[in-house]
Amino acid sequence: MPRQSHGQVAVGDQFKLATPNGPIFEVIKIREMRPVDHALITKVRDRKSPTLIAVTTLLDPDFYRPVPADQRYEDINDGILRG
C-alpha cells in the first residue's frame, strides 16, 4: 500500500530534533494547507499529544533530522511483559 507523502516527507517517516539525544517523532498524517502543507507528528514513545508542524520546518536541518531506516524506532508490542 502506498504511503501518503508530500515531496520528501511521507506518513511513517521518523525525524529527531537536531539536538543531542533529542526525541524522535513520527509523521502520522499530512494535511494540505495554505500557504504551506503541514505534517501531524507525534513522539514515538508517547503518542498522546500529536503536534501539527509545517513540512518546510520538518525538513529544515537546523530543527529536525531524518532518522535513517536502520536506526528507526520500532514499537515492541509482542505481548511479553518486561520490566
Distance bins in CASP14 RR format, pairs under 12 A and 6 or more apart:
PFRMAT RR
TARGET T0000
AUTHOR 0000-0000-0000
RMODE 2
METHOD distances of the structure
MODEL  1
1 10 0 0 0 0 0 1 0 0 0 0 0
1 11 0 0 0 0 0 1 0 0 0 0 0
2 10 0 0 0 0 1 0 0 0 0 0 0
2 11 0 0 0 0 1 0 0 0 0 0 0
3 9 0 0 0 0 0 1 0 0 0 0 0
3 10 1 0 1 0 0 0 0 0 0 0 0
3 11 1 0 1 0 0 0 0 0 0 0 0
3 12 1 0 0 1 0 0 0 0 0 0 0
3 13 0 0 0 0 1 0 0 0 0 0 0
3 26 0 0 0 0 0 1 0 0 0 0 0
3 27 0 0 0 0 1 0 0 0 0 0 0
3 28 0 0 0 0 0 1 0 0 0 0 0
3 29 0 0 0 0 0 1 0 0 0 0 0
3 30 0 0 0 0 1 0 0 0 0 0 0
4 10 1 0 0 1 0 0 0 0 0 0 0
4 11 1 0 1 0 0 0 0 0 0 0 0
4 12 0 0 0 0 1 0 0 0 0 0 0
4 13 0 0 0 0 0 1 0 0 0 0 0
4 27 0 0 0 0 1 0 0 0 0 0 0
4 28 0 0 0 0 0 1 0 0 0 0 0
4 29 1 0 0 1 0 0 0 0 0 0 0
4 30 1 0 1 0 0 0 0 0 0 0 0
4 31 0 0 0 0 1 0 0 0 0 0 0
4 32 0 0 0 0 0 1 0 0 0 0 0
4 37 0 0 0 0 0 1 0 0 0 0 0
4 39 0 0 0 0 1 0 0 0 0 0 0
4 40 0 0 0 0 0 1 0 0 0 0 0
5 11 1 0 0 1 0 0 0 0 0 0 0
5 12 0 0 0 0 1 0 0 0 0 0 0
5 13 0 0 0 0 1 0 0 0 0 0 0
5 27 0 0 0 0 1 0 0 0 0 0 0
5 29 0 0 0 0 0 1 0 0 0 0 0
5 30 1 0 0 1 0 0 0 0 0 0 0
5 32 0 0 0 0 0 1 0 0 0 0 0
5 37 0 0 0 0 0 1 0 0 0 0 0
5 39 0 0 0 0 0 1 0 0 0 0 0
5 55 0 0 0 0 0 1 0 0 0 0 0
6 13 0 0 0 0 0 1 0 0 0 0 0
6 27 0 0 0 0 1 0 0 0 0 0 0
6 29 0 0 0 0 0 1 0 0 0 0 0
6 30 1 0 1 0 0 0 0 0 0 0 0
6 31 0 0 0 0 1 0 0 0 0 0 0
6 32 1 0 0 1 0 0 0 0 0 0 0
6 33 0 0 0 0 0 1 0 0 0 0 0
6 36 0 0 0 0 1 0 0 0 0 0 0
6 37 1 0 1 0 0 0 0 0 0 0 0
6 38 0 0 0 0 1 0 0 0 0 0 0
6 39 1 0 0 1 0 0 0 0 0 0 0
6 40 0 0 0 0 0 1 0 0 0 0 0
6 54 0 0 0 0 0 1 0 0 0 0 0
6 55 1 0 1 0 0 0 0 0 0 0 0
6 56 0 0 0 0 0 1 0 0 0 0 0
6 58 0 0 0 0 1 0 0 0 0 0 0
6 59 0 0 0 0 1 0 0 0 0 0 0
7 13 0 0 0 0 0 1 0 0 0 0 0
7 27 0 0 0 0 0 1 0 0 0 0 0
7 30 0 0 0 0 1 0 0 0 0 0 0
7 37 0 0 0 0 1 0 0 0 0 0 0
7 39 0 0 0 0 0 1 0 0 0 0 0
7 55 0 0 0 0 1 0 0 0 0 0 0
7 56 0 0 0 0 0 1 0 0 0 0 0
7 58 0 0 0 0 0 1 0 0 0 0 0
7 59 0 0 0 0 1 0 0 0 0 0 0
8 15 0 0 0 0 0 1 0 0 0 0 0
8 27 0 0 0 0 0 1 0 0 0 0 0
8 30 0 0 0 0 0 1 0 0 0 0 0
8 37 0 0 0 0 0 1 0 0 0 0 0
8 39 0 0 0 0 0 1 0 0 0 0 0
8 55 0 0 0 0 1 0 0 0 0 0 0
8 56 0 0 0 0 0 1 0 0 0 0 0
8 58 0 0 0 0 1 0 0 0 0 0 0
8 59 1 0 0 1 0 0 0 0 0 0 0
8 60 0 0 0 0 0 1 0 0 0 0 0
8 61 0 0 0 0 0 1 0 0 0 0 0
8 64 0 0 0 0 0 1 0 0 0 0 0
8 66 0 0 0 0 1 0 0 0 0 0 0
9 15 0 0 0 0 1 0 0 0 0 0 0
9 25 0 0 0 0 0 1 0 0 0 0 0
9 26 0 0 0 0 0 1 0 0 0 0 0
9 27 1 0 0 1 0 0 0 0 0 0 0
9 28 0 0 0 0 0 1 0 0 0 0 0
9 29 0 0 0 0 0 1 0 0 0 0 0
9 30 1 0 0 1 0 0 0 0 0 0 0
9 31 0 0 0 0 0 1 0 0 0 0 0
9 36 0 0 0 0 0 1 0 0 0 0 0
9 37 0 0 0 0 1 0 0 0 0 0 0
9 38 0 0 0 0 0 1 0 0 0 0 0
9 39 1 0 1 0 0 0 0 0 0 0 0
9 40 0 0 0 0 0 1 0 0 0 0 0
9 41 0 0 0 0 1 0 0 0 0 0 0
9 53 0 0 0 0 0 1 0 0 0 0 0
9 54 0 0 0 0 0 1 0 0 0 0 0
9 55 1 0 1 0 0 0 0 0 0 0 0
9 56 0 0 0 0 1 0 0 0 0 0 0
9 57 0 0 0 0 0 1 0 0 0 0 0
9 58 1 0 1 0 0 0 0 0 0 0 0
9 59 1 0 0 1 0 0 0 0 0 0 0
9 60 0 0 0 0 0 1 0 0 0 0 0
9 64 0 0 0 0 0 1 0 0 0 0 0
9 66 0 0 0 0 1 0 0 0 0 0 0
10 26 0 0 0 0 0 1 0 0 0 0 0
10 27 1 0 0 1 0 0 0 0 0 0 0
10 28 0 0 0 0 0 1 0 0 0 0 0
10 29 0 0 0 0 0 1 0 0 0 0 0
10 30 1 0 0 1 0 0 0 0 0 0 0
10 39 0 0 0 0 1 0 0 0 0 0 0
10 55 0 0 0 0 0 1 0 0 0 0 0
10 58 0 0 0 0 0 1 0 0 0 0 0
10 66 0 0 0 0 0 1 0 0 0 0 0
11 26 0 0 0 0 1 0 0 0 0 0 0
11 27 1 0 1 0 0 0 0 0 0 0 0
11 28 1 0 0 1 0 0 0 0 0 0 0
11 29 1 0 0 1 0 0 0 0 0 0 0
11 30 1 0 0 1 0 0 0 0 0 0 0
11 31 0 0 0 0 0 1 0 0 0 0 0
11 39 0 0 0 0 1 0 0 0 0 0 0
11 40 0 0 0 0 1 0 0 0 0 0 0
11 41 0 0 0 0 0 1 0 0 0 0 0
11 42 0 0 0 0 0 1 0 0 0 0 0
11 55 0 0 0 0 0 1 0 0 0 0 0
12 24 0 0 0 0 0 1 0 0 0 0 0
12 25 0 0 0 0 0 1 0 0 0 0 0
12 26 1 0 1 0 0 0 0 0 0 0 0
12 27 1 0 1 0 0 0 0 0 0 0 0
12 28 1 0 0 1 0 0 0 0 0 0 0
12 29 0 0 0 0 1 0 0 0 0 0 0
12 30 0 0 0 0 1 0 0 0 0 0 0
12 39 0 0 0 0 1 0 0 0 0 0 0
12 40 0 0 0 0 0 1 0 0 0 0 0
12 41 0 0 0 0 1 0 0 0 0 0 0
12 42 0 0 0 0 0 1 0 0 0 0 0
12 44 0 0 0 0 0 1 0 0 0 0 0
12 66 0 0 0 0 0 1 0 0 0 0 0
12 67 0 0 0 0 0 1 0 0 0 0 0
12 69 0 0 0 0 0 1 0 0 0 0 0
12 72 0 0 0 0 1 0 0 0 0 0 0
12 73 0 0 0 0 0 1 0 0 0 0 0
12 74 0 0 0 0 0 1 0 0 0 0 0
13 24 0 0 0 0 0 1 0 0 0 0 0
13 25 0 0 0 0 1 0 0 0 0 0 0
13 26 1 0 0 1 0 0 0 0 0 0 0
13 27 1 0 1 0 0 0 0 0 0 0 0
13 28 0 0 0 0 0 1 0 0 0 0 0
13 29 0 0 0 0 0 1 0 0 0 0 0
13 30 0 0 0 0 1 0 0 0 0 0 0
13 39 0 0 0 0 1 0 0 0 0 0 0
13 41 0 0 0 0 1 0 0 0 0 0 0
13 44 0 0 0 0 0 1 0 0 0 0 0
13 55 0 0 0 0 0 1 0 0 0 0 0
13 58 0 0 0 0 1 0 0 0 0 0 0
13 59 0 0 0 0 0 1 0 0 0 0 0
13 64 0 0 0 0 0 1 0 0 0 0 0
13 65 0 0 0 0 0 1 0 0 0 0 0
13 66 1 0 0 1 0 0 0 0 0 0 0
13 67 1 0 0 1 0 0 0 0 0 0 0
13 68 0 0 0 0 0 1 0 0 0 0 0
13 69 0 0 0 0 1 0 0 0 0 0 0
13 72 0 0 0 0 1 0 0 0 0 0 0
13 73 0 0 0 0 0 1 0 0 0 0 0
14 23 0 0 0 0 0 1 0 0 0 0 0
14 24 1 0 1 0 0 0 0 0 0 0 0
14 25 1 0 0 1 0 0 0 0 0 0 0
14 26 1 0 1 0 0 0 0 0 0 0 0
14 27 1 0 0 1 0 0 0 0 0 0 0
14 28 0 0 0 0 0 1 0 0 0 0 0
14 39 0 0 0 0 0 1 0 0 0 0 0
14 41 0 0 0 0 1 0 0 0 0 0 0
14 42 0 0 0 0 0 1 0 0 0 0 0
14 43 0 0 0 0 0 1 0 0 0 0 0
14 44 1 0 0 1 0 0 0 0 0 0 0
14 45 0 0 0 0 0 1 0 0 0 0 0
14 58 0 0 0 0 0 1 0 0 0 0 0
14 64 0 0 0 0 1 0 0 0 0 0 0
14 65 0 0 0 0 0 1 0 0 0 0 0
14 66 1 0 0 1 0 0 0 0 0 0 0
14 67 1 1 0 0 0 0 0 0 0 0 0
14 68 0 0 0 0 1 0 0 0 0 0 0
14 69 0 0 0 0 1 0 0 0 0 0 0
14 70 0 0 0 0 0 1 0 0 0 0 0
14 71 0 0 0 0 1 0 0 0 0 0 0
14 72 1 0 1 0 0 0 0 0 0 0 0
14 73 1 0 0 1 0 0 0 0 0 0 0
14 74 0 0 0 0 1 0 0 0 0 0 0
14 75 0 0 0 0 0 1 0 0 0 0 0
15 22 0 0 0 0 0 1 0 0 0 0 0
15 23 0 0 0 0 1 0 0 0 0 0 0
15 24 1 0 0 1 0 0 0 0 0 0 0
15 25 1 0 1 0 0 0 0 0 0 0 0
15 26 1 0 0 1 0 0 0 0 0 0 0
15 27 1 0 0 1 0 0 0 0 0 0 0
15 39 0 0 0 0 1 0 0 0 0 0 0
15 41 1 0 0 1 0 0 0 0 0 0 0
15 42 0 0 0 0 0 1 0 0 0 0 0
15 43 0 0 0 0 0 1 0 0 0 0 0
15 44 0 0 0 0 0 1 0 0 0 0 0
15 51 0 0 0 0 0 1 0 0 0 0 0
15 53 0 0 0 0 1 0 0 0 0 0 0
15 55 0 0 0 0 0 1 0 0 0 0 0
15 57 0 0 0 0 0 1 0 0 0 0 0
15 58 1 0 0 1 0 0 0 0 0 0 0
15 59 0 0 0 0 1 0 0 0 0 0 0
15 60 0 0 0 0 0 1 0 0 0 0 0
15 61 0 0 0 0 0 1 0 0 0 0 0
15 63 0 0 0 0 1 0 0 0 0 0 0
15 64 1 0 1 0 0 0 0 0 0 0 0
15 65 1 0 0 1 0 0 0 0 0 0 0
15 66 1 0 1 0 0 0 0 0 0 0 0
15 67 1 0 0 1 0 0 0 0 0 0 0
15 68 0 0 0 0 0 1 0 0 0 0 0
15 71 0 0 0 0 0 1 0 0 0 0 0
15 72 0 0 0 0 0 1 0 0 0 0 0
15 73 0 0 0 0 0 1 0 0 0 0 0
16 22 1 0 1 0 0 0 0 0 0 0 0
16 23 1 0 0 1 0 0 0 0 0 0 0
16 24 1 0 1 0 0 0 0 0 0 0 0
16 25 1 0 0 1 0 0 0 0 0 0 0
16 26 0 0 0 0 0 1 0 0 0 0 0
16 41 0 0 0 0 0 1 0 0 0 0 0
16 43 0 0 0 0 0 1 0 0 0 0 0
16 44 0 0 0 0 1 0 0 0 0 0 0
16 45 0 0 0 0 0 1 0 0 0 0 0
16 58 0 0 0 0 0 1 0 0 0 0 0
16 61 0 0 0 0 0 1 0 0 0 0 0
16 63 0 0 0 0 0 1 0 0 0 0 0
16 64 1 0 0 1 0 0 0 0 0 0 0
16 65 1 0 1 0 0 0 0 0 0 0 0
16 66 0 0 0 0 1 0 0 0 0 0 0
16 67 1 0 1 0 0 0 0 0 0 0 0
16 68 0 0 0 0 0 1 0 0 0 0 0
16 71 0 0 0 0 1 0 0 0 0 0 0
16 72 0 0 0 0 0 1 0 0 0 0 0
16 73 0 0 0 0 1 0 0 0 0 0 0
17 23 1 0 0 1 0 0 0 0 0 0 0
17 24 0 0 0 0 1 0 0 0 0 0 0
17 25 1 0 0 1 0 0 0 0 0 0 0
17 41 0 0 0 0 0 1 0 0 0 0 0
17 43 0 0 0 0 0 1 0 0 0 0 0
17 51 0 0 0 0 0 1 0 0 0 0 0
17 53 0 0 0 0 0 1 0 0 0 0 0
17 57 0 0 0 0 0 1 0 0 0 0 0
17 58 0 0 0 0 0 1 0 0 0 0 0
17 60 0 0 0 0 0 1 0 0 0 0 0
17 61 0 0 0 0 0 1 0 0 0 0 0
17 62 0 0 0 0 0 1 0 0 0 0 0
17 63 1 0 0 1 0 0 0 0 0 0 0
17 64 1 0 0 1 0 0 0 0 0 0 0
17 65 1 0 0 1 0 0 0 0 0 0 0
17 66 0 0 0 0 0 1 0 0 0 0 0
17 67 0 0 0 0 0 1 0 0 0 0 0
18 25 0 0 0 0 0 1 0 0 0 0 0
18 57 0 0 0 0 0 1 0 0 0 0 0
18 58 0 0 0 0 0 1 0 0 0 0 0
18 59 0 0 0 0 0 1 0 0 0 0 0
18 60 0 0 0 0 1 0 0 0 0 0 0
18 61 1 0 0 1 0 0 0 0 0 0 0
18 62 1 0 0 1 0 0 0 0 0 0 0
18 63 1 0 1 0 0 0 0 0 0 0 0
18 64 1 0 0 1 0 0 0 0 0 0 0
18 65 1 0 1 0 0 0 0 0 0 0 0
18 66 0 0 0 0 0 1 0 0 0 0 0
18 67 0 0 0 0 0 1 0 0 0 0 0
19 62 0 0 0 0 0 1 0 0 0 0 0
19 63 0 0 0 0 1 0 0 0 0 0 0
19 64 0 0 0 0 0 1 0 0 0 0 0
19 65 0 0 0 0 1 0 0 0 0 0 0
20 65 0 0 0 0 0 1 0 0 0 0 0
22 43 0 0 0 0 1 0 0 0 0 0 0
22 44 0 0 0 0 0 1 0 0 0 0 0
22 45 0 0 0 0 0 1 0 0 0 0 0
22 63 0 0 0 0 0 1 0 0 0 0 0
22 64 0 0 0 0 1 0 0 0 0 0 0
22 65 0 0 0 0 1 0 0 0 0 0 0
22 67 0 0 0 0 0 1 0 0 0 0 0
22 73 0 0 0 0 0 1 0 0 0 0 0
23 41 0 0 0 0 0 1 0 0 0 0 0
23 42 0 0 0 0 0 1 0 0 0 0 0
23 43 1 0 1 0 0 0 0 0 0 0 0
23 44 1 0 0 1 0 0 0 0 0 0 0
23 45 1 0 0 1 0 0 0 0 0 0 0
23 46 0 0 0 0 1 0 0 0 0 0 0
23 47 0 0 0 0 0 1 0 0 0 0 0
23 49 0 0 0 0 0 1 0 0 0 0 0
23 51 0 0 0 0 0 1 0 0 0 0 0
23 64 0 0 0 0 0 1 0 0 0 0 0
23 67 0 0 0 0 0 1 0 0 0 0 0
23 73 0 0 0 0 1 0 0 0 0 0 0
24 41 0 0 0 0 1 0 0 0 0 0 0
24 42 0 0 0 0 0 1 0 0 0 0 0
24 43 1 0 0 1 0 0 0 0 0 0 0
24 44 1 0 1 0 0 0 0 0 0 0 0
24 45 1 0 0 1 0 0 0 0 0 0 0
24 46 0 0 0 0 0 1 0 0 0 0 0
24 47 0 0 0 0 0 1 0 0 0 0 0
24 64 0 0 0 0 1 0 0 0 0 0 0
24 65 0 0 0 0 1 0 0 0 0 0 0
24 66 0 0 0 0 0 1 0 0 0 0 0
24 67 1 0 1 0 0 0 0 0 0 0 0
24 68 0 0 0 0 0 1 0 0 0 0 0
24 71 0 0 0 0 1 0 0 0 0 0 0
24 72 0 0 0 0 1 0 0 0 0 0 0
24 73 1 0 1 0 0 0 0 0 0 0 0
24 74 0 0 0 0 0 1 0 0 0 0 0
24 75 0 0 0 0 0 1 0 0 0 0 0
25 39 0 0 0 0 1 0 0 0 0 0 0
25 40 0 0 0 0 0 1 0 0 0 0 0
25 41 1 0 1 0 0 0 0 0 0 0 0
25 42 1 0 0 1 0 0 0 0 0 0 0
25 43 1 0 1 0 0 0 0 0 0 0 0
25 44 1 0 0 1 0 0 0 0 0 0 0
25 45 0 0 0 0 0 1 0 0 0 0 0
25 46 0 0 0 0 0 1 0 0 0 0 0
25 47 0 0 0 0 0 1 0 0 0 0 0
25 49 0 0 0 0 0 1 0 0 0 0 0
25 50 0 0 0 0 1 0 0 0 0 0 0
25 51 1 0 0 1 0 0 0 0 0 0 0
25 52 0 0 0 0 0 1 0 0 0 0 0
25 53 0 0 0 0 1 0 0 0 0 0 0
25 57 0 0 0 0 0 1 0 0 0 0 0
25 58 0 0 0 0 1 0 0 0 0 0 0
25 63 0 0 0 0 0 1 0 0 0 0 0
25 64 1 0 0 1 0 0 0 0 0 0 0
25 65 0 0 0 0 0 1 0 0 0 0 0
25 66 0 0 0 0 0 1 0 0 0 0 0
25 67 0 0 0 0 1 0 0 0 0 0 0
25 72 0 0 0 0 0 1 0 0 0 0 0
25 73 0 0 0 0 1 0 0 0 0 0 0
26 39 0 0 0 0 1 0 0 0 0 0 0
26 40 0 0 0 0 1 0 0 0 0 0 0
26 41 1 0 0 1 0 0 0 0 0 0 0
26 42 1 0 0 1 0 0 0 0 0 0 0
26 43 0 0 0 0 1 0 0 0 0 0 0
26 44 1 0 1 0 0 0 0 0 0 0 0
26 45 0 0 0 0 0 1 0 0 0 0 0
26 46 0 0 0 0 0 1 0 0 0 0 0
26 47 0 0 0 0 1 0 0 0 0 0 0
26 50 0 0 0 0 1 0 0 0 0 0 0
26 51 0 0 0 0 0 1 0 0 0 0 0
26 58 0 0 0 0 0 1 0 0 0 0 0
26 64 0 0 0 0 0 1 0 0 0 0 0
26 66 0 0 0 0 0 1 0 0 0 0 0
26 67 0 0 0 0 1 0 0 0 0 0 0
26 72 0 0 0 0 1 0 0 0 0 0 0
26 73 1 0 0 1 0 0 0 0 0 0 0
26 74 0 0 0 0 0 1 0 0 0 0 0
26 75 0 0 0 0 1 0 0 0 0 0 0
27 37 0 0 0 0 0 1 0 0 0 0 0
27 38 0 0 0 0 0 1 0 0 0 0 0
27 39 1 0 1 0 0 0 0 0 0 0 0
27 40 1 0 0 1 0 0 0 0 0 0 0
27 41 1 0 1 0 0 0 0 0 0 0 0
27 42 0 0 0 0 1 0 0 0 0 0 0
27 44 0 0 0 0 0 1 0 0 0 0 0
27 50 0 0 0 0 0 1 0 0 0 0 0
27 51 0 0 0 0 0 1 0 0 0 0 0
27 52 0 0 0 0 0 1 0 0 0 0 0
27 53 0 0 0 0 1 0 0 0 0 0 0
27 55 0 0 0 0 1 0 0 0 0 0 0
27 58 1 0 0 1 0 0 0 0 0 0 0
27 59 0 0 0 0 0 1 0 0 0 0 0
27 64 0 0 0 0 0 1 0 0 0 0 0
27 66 0 0 0 0 0 1 0 0 0 0 0
27 67 0 0 0 0 0 1 0 0 0 0 0
28 38 0 0 0 0 0 1 0 0 0 0 0
28 39 0 0 0 0 1 0 0 0 0 0 0
28 40 1 0 1 0 0 0 0 0 0 0 0
28 41 1 0 0 1 0 0 0 0 0 0 0
28 42 1 0 1 0 0 0 0 0 0 0 0
28 43 0 0 0 0 0 1 0 0 0 0 0
28 44 0 0 0 0 0 1 0 0 0 0 0
28 47 0 0 0 0 1 0 0 0 0 0 0
28 49 0 0 0 0 0 1 0 0 0 0 0
28 50 1 0 0 1 0 0 0 0 0 0 0
28 51 0 0 0 0 0 1 0 0 0 0 0
28 52 0 0 0 0 0 1 0 0 0 0 0
28 53 0 0 0 0 0 1 0 0 0 0 0
29 37 0 0 0 0 0 1 0 0 0 0 0
29 38 0 0 0 0 1 0 0 0 0 0 0
29 39 1 0 0 1 0 0 0 0 0 0 0
29 40 1 0 1 0 0 0 0 0 0 0 0
29 41 0 0 0 0 1 0 0 0 0 0 0
29 42 0 0 0 0 1 0 0 0 0 0 0
29 50 0 0 0 0 1 0 0 0 0 0 0
29 51 0 0 0 0 0 1 0 0 0 0 0
29 52 0 0 0 0 1 0 0 0 0 0 0
29 53 0 0 0 0 0 1 0 0 0 0 0
29 55 0 0 0 0 0 1 0 0 0 0 0
30 36 0 0 0 0 0 1 0 0 0 0 0
30 37 1 0 0 1 0 0 0 0 0 0 0
30 38 1 0 0 1 0 0 0 0 0 0 0
30 39 1 0 1 0 0 0 0 0 0 0 0
30 40 1 0 0 1 0 0 0 0 0 0 0
30 41 0 0 0 0 0 1 0 0 0 0 0
30 52 0 0 0 0 0 1 0 0 0 0 0
30 53 0 0 0 0 0 1 0 0 0 0 0
30 54 0 0 0 0 0 1 0 0 0 0 0
30 55 1 0 0 1 0 0 0 0 0 0 0
30 58 0 0 0 0 1 0 0 0 0 0 0
31 37 1 0 0 1 0 0 0 0 0 0 0
31 38 1 0 1 0 0 0 0 0 0 0 0
31 39 1 0 0 1 0 0 0 0 0 0 0
31 40 1 0 0 1 0 0 0 0 0 0 0
31 41 0 0 0 0 0 1 0 0 0 0 0
31 50 0 0 0 0 0 1 0 0 0 0 0
31 52 1 0 0 1 0 0 0 0 0 0 0
31 53 0 0 0 0 0 1 0 0 0 0 0
31 54 0 0 0 0 0 1 0 0 0 0 0
31 55 0 0 0 0 1 0 0 0 0 0 0
32 38 0 0 0 0 1 0 0 0 0 0 0
32 39 0 0 0 0 0 1 0 0 0 0 0
32 55 0 0 0 0 1 0 0 0 0 0 0
33 39 0 0 0 0 0 1 0 0 0 0 0
33 40 0 0 0 0 0 1 0 0 0 0 0
33 52 0 0 0 0 1 0 0 0 0 0 0
33 53 0 0 0 0 0 1 0 0 0 0 0
33 54 0 0 0 0 1 0 0 0 0 0 0
33 55 0 0 0 0 1 0 0 0 0 0 0
33 56 0 0 0 0 0 1 0 0 0 0 0
34 54 0 0 0 0 0 1 0 0 0 0 0
35 54 0 0 0 0 1 0 0 0 0 0 0
35 55 0 0 0 0 0 1 0 0 0 0 0
35 56 0 0 0 0 1 0 0 0 0 0 0
36 52 0 0 0 0 0 1 0 0 0 0 0
36 53 0 0 0 0 0 1 0 0 0 0 0
36 54 1 0 1 0 0 0 0 0 0 0 0
36 55 1 0 0 1 0 0 0 0 0 0 0
36 56 1 0 1 0 0 0 0 0 0 0 0
36 57 0 0 0 0 1 0 0 0 0 0 0
36 58 0 0 0 0 0 1 0 0 0 0 0
36 59 0 0 0 0 0 1 0 0 0 0 0
36 60 0 0 0 0 0 1 0 0 0 0 0
37 52 0 0 0 0 0 1 0 0 0 0 0
37 53 0 0 0 0 0 1 0 0 0 0 0
37 54 1 0 0 1 0 0 0 0 0 0 0
37 55 1 0 1 0 0 0 0 0 0 0 0
37 56 0 0 0 0 1 0 0 0 0 0 0
37 57 0 0 0 0 0 1 0 0 0 0 0
37 58 0 0 0 0 0 1 0 0 0 0 0
37 59 0 0 0 0 0 1 0 0 0 0 0
38 50 0 0 0 0 0 1 0 0 0 0 0
38 51 0 0 0 0 1 0 0 0 0 0 0
38 52 1 0 1 0 0 0 0 0 0 0 0
38 53 1 0 0 1 0 0 0 0 0 0 0
38 54 1 0 1 0 0 0 0 0 0 0 0
38 55 1 0 0 1 0 0 0 0 0 0 0
38 56 0 0 0 0 1 0 0 0 0 0 0
38 57 0 0 0 0 1 0 0 0 0 0 0
38 58 0 0 0 0 1 0 0 0 0 0 0
39 50 0 0 0 0 1 0 0 0 0 0 0
39 51 0 0 0 0 1 0 0 0 0 0 0
39 52 1 0 0 1 0 0 0 0 0 0 0
39 53 1 0 1 0 0 0 0 0 0 0 0
39 54 1 0 0 1 0 0 0 0 0 0 0
39 55 1 0 1 0 0 0 0 0 0 0 0
39 56 0 0 0 0 0 1 0 0 0 0 0
39 57 0 0 0 0 1 0 0 0 0 0 0
39 58 1 0 1 0 0 0 0 0 0 0 0
39 59 0 0 0 0 1 0 0 0 0 0 0
39 64 0 0 0 0 0 1 0 0 0 0 0
40 47 0 0 0 0 0 1 0 0 0 0 0
40 49 0 0 0 0 0 1 0 0 0 0 0
40 50 1 0 1 0 0 0 0 0 0 0 0
40 51 1 0 0 1 0 0 0 0 0 0 0
40 52 1 0 1 0 0 0 0 0 0 0 0
40 53 0 0 0 0 1 0 0 0 0 0 0
40 54 0 0 0 0 0 1 0 0 0 0 0
40 55 0 0 0 0 0 1 0 0 0 0 0
40 58 0 0 0 0 0 1 0 0 0 0 0
41 47 0 0 0 0 0 1 0 0 0 0 0
41 49 0 0 0 0 0 1 0 0 0 0 0
41 50 1 0 0 1 0 0 0 0 0 0 0
41 51 1 0 1 0 0 0 0 0 0 0 0
41 52 1 0 0 1 0 0 0 0 0 0 0
41 53 1 0 1 0 0 0 0 0 0 0 0
41 54 0 0 0 0 0 1 0 0 0 0 0
41 55 0 0 0 0 0 1 0 0 0 0 0
41 57 0 0 0 0 0 1 0 0 0 0 0
41 58 1 0 0 1 0 0 0 0 0 0 0
41 63 0 0 0 0 0 1 0 0 0 0 0
41 64 0 0 0 0 1 0 0 0 0 0 0
42 48 1 0 0 1 0 0 0 0 0 0 0
42 49 1 0 0 1 0 0 0 0 0 0 0
42 50 1 0 1 0 0 0 0 0 0 0 0
42 51 1 0 0 1 0 0 0 0 0 0 0
42 52 0 0 0 0 0 1 0 0 0 0 0
42 53 0 0 0 0 0 1 0 0 0 0 0
42 73 0 0 0 0 0 1 0 0 0 0 0
43 49 1 0 0 1 0 0 0 0 0 0 0
43 50 0 0 0 0 1 0 0 0 0 0 0
43 51 0 0 0 0 1 0 0 0 0 0 0
43 73 0 0 0 0 1 0 0 0 0 0 0
44 50 0 0 0 0 0 1 0 0 0 0 0
44 67 0 0 0 0 1 0 0 0 0 0 0
44 71 0 0 0 0 0 1 0 0 0 0 0
44 72 0 0 0 0 1 0 0 0 0 0 0
44 73 1 0 1 0 0 0 0 0 0 0 0
44 74 0 0 0 0 1 0 0 0 0 0 0
44 75 1 0 0 1 0 0 0 0 0 0 0
44 76 0 0 0 0 0 1 0 0 0 0 0
45 73 1 0 0 1 0 0 0 0 0 0 0
45 74 0 0 0 0 0 1 0 0 0 0 0
45 75 0 0 0 0 1 0 0 0 0 0 0
45 76 0 0 0 0 0 1 0 0 0 0 0
46 73 0 0 0 0 0 1 0 0 0 0 0
46 75 0 0 0 0 0 1 0 0 0 0 0
47 73 0 0 0 0 0 1 0 0 0 0 0
47 75 0 0 0 0 1 0 0 0 0 0 0
47 77 0 0 0 0 0 1 0 0 0 0 0
51 57 0 0 0 0 0 1 0 0 0 0 0
51 58 0 0 0 0 0 1 0 0 0 0 0
51 64 0 0 0 0 0 1 0 0 0 0 0
52 58 0 0 0 0 0 1 0 0 0 0 0
53 59 0 0 0 0 0 1 0 0 0 0 0
53 60 0 0 0 0 0 1 0 0 0 0 0
53 63 0 0 0 0 1 0 0 0 0 0 0
53 64 0 0 0 0 1 0 0 0 0 0 0
54 60 0 0 0 0 1 0 0 0 0 0 0
54 63 0 0 0 0 0 1 0 0 0 0 0
54 64 0 0 0 0 0 1 0 0 0 0 0
55 63 0 0 0 0 0 1 0 0 0 0 0
55 64 0 0 0 0 0 1 0 0 0 0 0
56 62 0 0 0 0 0 1 0 0 0 0 0
56 63 0 0 0 0 1 0 0 0 0 0 0
56 64 0 0 0 0 0 1 0 0 0 0 0
57 63 1 0 1 0 0 0 0 0 0 0 0
57 64 1 0 0 1 0 0 0 0 0 0 0
58 64 1 0 1 0 0 0 0 0 0 0 0
58 65 0 0 0 0 0 1 0 0 0 0 0
58 66 0 0 0 0 1 0 0 0 0 0 0
59 65 0 0 0 0 1 0 0 0 0 0 0
59 66 0 0 0 0 1 0 0 0 0 0 0
60 66 0 0 0 0 0 1 0 0 0 0 0
65 71 0 0 0 0 0 1 0 0 0 0 0
66 72 0 0 0 0 0 1 0 0 0 0 0
67 73 1 0 0 1 0 0 0 0 0 0 0
67 74 0 0 0 0 0 1 0 0 0 0 0
76 82 1 0 0 1 0 0 0 0 0 0 0
76 83 0 0 0 0 0 1 0 0 0 0 0
END
